[in-house]
């Protein structure tokens, strides 16, 4: 009797706590912020190409405009500035909120401006507005990710915030993708982008009232005076480290900016080749922005821990150059030292996991449309129904499932499950590539074919929808777990820089490997590729198990 009563009490307290967490303003604003992140991404990198196609813009120019997506891939290059700089007139909103509000208002203005232009006859100004919008969107993403880490706590756990963020994001992708296309067919593009611009302005107004948590503990512990106290690294050592990391980051930023400007400004025959750039400069950028700075940070953390090359007496800042050194070191180097110092050698495992966890998704995503349209022979309308509507619904179901699994199983168990299902769902596409017999039989046995047929489809659509649905449920589950995991290993004091770096790593290997995968598709066909990506996915499964064991040992110690 007592045991049964105790179980009921625990169950009641769990549901009561869940209701309190979901009713927390932080949870509501996290959903809005997720929506605010997903909407411009869908409008600028997806739906925009449909508008350009309707406007009869040539494919070469469309490909060049798509380079604005590099803002998302390299957002970590300016993330340190967002941790330290304040905007005039908006500083009172808070450390994070000032940037969120500014970015959302700027996005709204850019979308409204684009709505008033003819893409064909004003392609230069149109591209400029789209580029500014992509930069504002990537900046907003940096700060929203940092805000999630900063405000997380007992009243709003990071796992819950990660789940509702994903739900808001996916809802925005549905609005800015499929629904926007249908609206454009009915009203035209000008009303659609005008409406979306107004939505972003409204979000900016609502964001003013979001809760803020100005976490300054790490910054205070390493302010300008503290860095010059005994036990801290010698200013000469810090200057050398700052110079090296700053140089490497400047080289990376210069390469990216040159590529973007040359591609947008030069005549077609003089534009840099995108494939050659990724193959030749991609590894250089990875080394310069991540690998070498991480090694430098690890060495500095080791020296400071062992008391090598540290001050034995106070050495105050005497000049403006000294103070600039301290501020630059805090912005660029301390976030790296913090994460390398906390993780130690485990940083190798963490980095490997982050690099490979979404590899199967990122490396295969670019070839989805050719696979559906050219290989399988589906129409664009059929692909839109299966992928944009049913697929997004399945993705949101996977996000919800990820949140439930994290609540009941734990974060690393959900991470492992997400990696496993993401790997295995490649086999669904392998079956489709050989005729889809297993998918068709499964759809018939479960009644899914019957449901699709009663909605106007056929068995051919049913097996495609079943495969896409399975992959997207797995992707939603894995994506939610990854966001929560990255948030959990990020320090609140350096959340903007650390999360921007870690989240960027999740796309690097997949992006750089697409060329090789495309060659494999041409030489061996899709079926071999899907079996290959399945095996690639098991690398992440193994790394998840190792990280799970490591976290258990850390908690037990």
Number of C-alpha atoms within 10 A of each C-alpha: 6 7 8 9 10 11 12 12 11 12 12 12 12 13 11 11 14 16 11 14 19 16 13 13 16 22 26 18 22 27 22 22 28 26 24 29 28 25 25 28 23 21 25 21 17 16 18 22 18 16 18 19 14 13 14 11 16 11 12 9 15 16 14 19 25 18 18 22 17 17 22 19 19 21 22 26 18 17 23 23 15 20 22 15 12 16 13 8 8 15 14 11 19 17 23 26 26 22 24 28 24 21 25 29 21 21 30 25 19 24 28 23 18 23 20 14 14 14 20 15 11 11 16 14 15 21 20 16 19 26 21 16 27 25 21 24 26 26 26 24 23 31 26 24 27 26 26 27 28 23 22 21 11 9 18 20 18 22 25 24 30 30 31 25 30 29 26 23 25 24 21 23 26 19 20 24 23 20 16 22 19 13 14 17 11 11 11 15 22 18 16 22 24 19 17 22 26 17 19 27 23 14 21 23 15 13 21 17 13 18 15 17 16 15 18 14 12 16 17 12 12 19 15 20 15 16 24 22 18 15 19 22 23 19 20 12 13 21 16 11 19 22 15 16 22 19 14 20 22 15 16 22 19 12 16 19 14 13 18 20 13 16 21 20 12 11 9 13 7 10 16 15 11 14 13 11 14 17 14 11 14 20 15 16 21 16 15 22 24 20 14 15 23 20 14 19 23 21 15 24 22 16 15 18 14 11 15 14 17 21 18 14 11 14 14 14 17 8 9 9 10 15 15 13 20 23 17 20 23 24 22 24 23 22 23 24 24 20 20 23 21 13 15 14 11 15 16 12 16 18 16 17 22 24 20 24 31 25 27 24 19 19 22 19 13 13 14 13 15 12 16 19 14 11 14 16 12 17 11 12 10 17 22 14 15 22 23 18 17 17 24 23 19 24 28 23 19 28 29 20 20 32 27 17 19 21 15 11 13 14 22 21 17 26 29 24 21 30 31 21 21 32 30 21 24 25 19 20 24 19 18 22 19 12 13 19 13 14 22 22 13 16 22 16 11 10 11 18 24 16 16 18 14 10 9 8 14 14 19 15 19 24 28 25 26 22 24 23 23 22 26 27 27 27 26 28 32 26 26 30 30 26 21 24 19 20 26 17 17 22 21 24 23 28 27 31 30 27 26 28 21 20 21 18 24 22 20 22 18 21 18 18 16 19 16 11 19 18 11 15 16 9 10 11 14 22 17 15 19 24 17 17 22 21 15 16 25 21 18 27 23 15 20 27 15 16 19 16 12 14 14 12 10 8 7 7 6
